[in-house]
Amino acid sequence: MTPTRIVCIRHGESTFNAAHRLTGRDPGHIDARLTERGLAQVAAARAGLHDIAFDLVVTSPLTRAIQTTKGIFSGHPAEPKILVEVLHRECQESSCDMGRAASVLAAEFPDVAVDHLPEIWWHAEGEPDADGIHVEPRTLFDARVADFRDWLAARRERTIAVVGHGTFFFHLTGVWLDNCETVELDLGTDRITRRA
């Protein structure tokens, strides 16, 4: 069997990314959406990924990832299956990493199946910090990264796109990705290939 091709795609620029870059502070954007610049990045990424015959697209349930997924893969010639998966949501340290209820996502994105998600799918345990954020303990995050790697390795699809987040991808691949930048991961060798 040939090795699975995994293409990791970071979401486009979010309102959180833009505000944080200007101030260095958390702007309090719960489940941040894409900016106009982010949407333009998605359009450029769409062109660059058009000719890859993806079997599956796995997206984080955070809104910026769903928007990126829809922007890149709606009408993709390979017509890949789209699956929302919580294992590779972002490390929860900021307001933008806190999600919205599965029922709210279902109402906003009726063409994206989220009915398999629990209503609260993000980290919501323990006491929140002063900003009201339930910061995810590093041990839980590291376990999620390992579990997602195992999950990918067990998939039968041969070419998989993973739409997700900067910190998560850094811990999965060792590479920091800019918005809508991609990297290919070979789980068999842990070889990383940056895409042009």
Residue, then its C-alpha position, 0 to 999 in steps of 0.5 A: m500500500t502506498p503511503t498516505r499523503i497528508v497535506c496540512i493547511r492552516h486556516g486563513e487570517s482571522t479577526f483574532n490574528a489581525a487584531h493580535r498582530l497589531t496590539g499583542r493582546d487577546p482581543g476577546h474574539i470567541d471562535a474568530r472568523l476570517t477577515e477579508r484578507g483571510l478570504a483572499q488567502v483562501a482563494a489563493a490556496r484554492a488555486g494551489l490545491h485544485d489539482i490534488a486528488f484528495d479523498l478526504v478533508v478533515t477540518s477543525p470545528l472552529t469557524r475559521a477552519i470551516q470557512t477555509t475548508k468551504g472556500i478551498f474545497s467547495g466544488h473541488p474536482a475530486e469532490p472529497k468527503i469533508l469530515v469535522e474532527v475535534l482532535h486537531r482543534e487549536c490548543q486552547e489558550s486564547s479567546c479565538d480557540m473557544g468554540r461555539a455549540a455544535s447546534v450553532l455551527a449546524a445552523e450557520f453551516p447546514d451543508v457541513a455535518v456536525d451532528h456527530l459532535p457533542e454540543i460542547w466540543w472544546h475544553a471547558e473543564g476546571e476554572p477559567d482564567a481572568d479572561g474567562i478562558h478555560v486554558e487547556p493543560r499541556t498534558l491534554f493537548d500533547a495527548r490530543v496531538a498523539d491521538f490525532r497522529d494515530w487517527l490519521a495513521a489508521r485512515r484508509e484514504r490515500t490523500i488527506a487534507v487537514v485544515g487546522h491551526g498554527t500551534f497544533f500543526f507546529h506540534l504535529t509537524g515541527v513547522w510554524l505555518d503562516n495563514c493558508e500555508t501548507v506542509e506535507l507530512d509523511l507519517g511513515t518517515d516523519r518527513i516534512t515537505r513545504r509546499a510552494 
